[in-house]
């Protein structure tokens, strides 16, 4: 058997990061002026101590993405030189973000040049550049030396923009010459945590006197025309967050908001800023854009929950060590809970709109078959497992449910505290104590463990919180975690008429959802977007990607399917003509329950704790 293959030895691992300062300062210049080709051109000067092989890396594991999401495939044209002479480089055999560079004797610095070829269509990734605005994330355009904590690597960065463009960022400015901005020298971790938004059409709005600013960039100038009535609830988010947490963990905060149909949507948190790309009509179609208003409170809350404080295993000393995310149900789950609450307390949403948003979350998990085999704690690994790629059966596979199911768990905690303390205390007290503690405002993350969460809650209300979370996070279940809604004075029901929130979301997405009746959602051209596991559509073997061609003998339209569901009975099934690939077939679905849309209705005679939770402070 000597001819059987044997494994080769593994390549040398990357150097372990040490908490020691990198000798010298990296000089980084990014030219982002080529917005027609959407190419960022990068020139770096990196100090080196002399002859040897040095390892440089592109950031890989990104905290706000909870996964190794760096687009290494978009780096091109890489070349190194020293004293004008080209240098040989090779990629690490398994760590593809790492490059080994051979440096000759006598060299004190090397020049690195490359391009970041930003996507020119959404098929290649998130589009970040258009002819009128751009969203620059520094992790895409900086190489850094292995062997150091990222907080110990100094970078002197400058950025060239198209002529006449303006920018916003949390980075401190040093100087500007023409269209090139020089930033103050900063540590690598803070540079990567401070994206830039820039554009031709820009408006700066001060949300308070304490340094919170809304920076709005848009495809067209008229999209900047926010009225004071529209700005007011954004100001109120800042006020309500101050009252919730008690103290800010930042000295200034830049909200970077792009209103665009050209660049891809995003919402990412940072210590002193957040980046949000929303729809172009965010302000100009204010009455119908309200489902998208939760992005700002969500990312702003992360300034406390996620950036100022973070689960210990979600922190890493550099960008090439993995993060584990076991406490994402606090980081994202509680943030999702608070963003619903602050939407209501600030007036970004009405109370009815907020209740509708909570009803949608509750119904999602009421119909979530996947919880029978996969506990919510396992979904904290989903950013690494699936990276938000489309799934064929999301209600069975589950995705990042620590967001929404986590929000329901924290509603359970909030109402339980209120009940245990005779309404004297609430989750507001936890937020104030856990995230608003008297700590230096220095942009440094403070980590915590599961036991720290439990201990803080026990100081507020005497309960076995450890057992509470272990059961809800690590056990599978066949029912939805709706105890908080019930204790809040409401119950989940299904009605034949959709809520204002439901209809507005359909209008914004262009997708009609019949997910709680037939069990599918469909675009206007008939392409099925999702099928709920074990629904009527599932039983008829309809899948995502199937095309609905006909409904009850008529050409498919969303309204025709709407009427068919409304008129169906035990004697009148719904007849569909469907196509999957090149194959067509007729399907007859027995459905007699009509439309089913989720609603939270008050429980007569109960304590309406949820109303108090949503009331402004």
Secondary structure, 3 states (H helix, E strand, C coil): CCCCCCCCCCCCCCCCCECCCCCCEEEEEEEEEECCCCEEEEEEEEECCCCEEEEEEECCEEHHHCEECCCHHHEEEEEEEECCEEECEEECCCCCCEEEEEECCCCCEEEEEEEEECCCCHHHCCCCECCCEEEECHHHCCEEECCECHHHCEEEEEEECCCCCEEEECCCEEEEECCEEEECCEEHHHHHCCCEEEECEEEEEECCCCCEEEEEEECCHHHHCCCHHHHHHHHHHHHHHHHHHCCCCCCCEEEEEEECCCCCCEEEECCCEEEEEECCCCCCCCCCCHHHCHHHHHHHHCCCECCCEEEHHHCCCCCCCCCCCCCHHHHCHHHHHHHHHHHHHHCCCCHHHHHHHHHHHHHHHHCCHHHHCCCHHHHHHHHHHCCCCCCCCHHHHCCCCCCHHHHHHHHHHHHHHHHHCCCCCCHHHHHHHHHCCCCCCCCCCEEECHHHHHHHHHHHCCCCHHHHHHHHHHCCCCCCCCHHHHHCCEEEEEECCCCHHHHHHHHHHCEEEECCCCCEEEECCCEEEEECCCCHHHHCCCCCCCEEEEECCEECCHHHHHHHHHHCECCECEEEEEEECCEEEEEEECCCCCCCEEEEEECCCCCCHHHHHHCCC
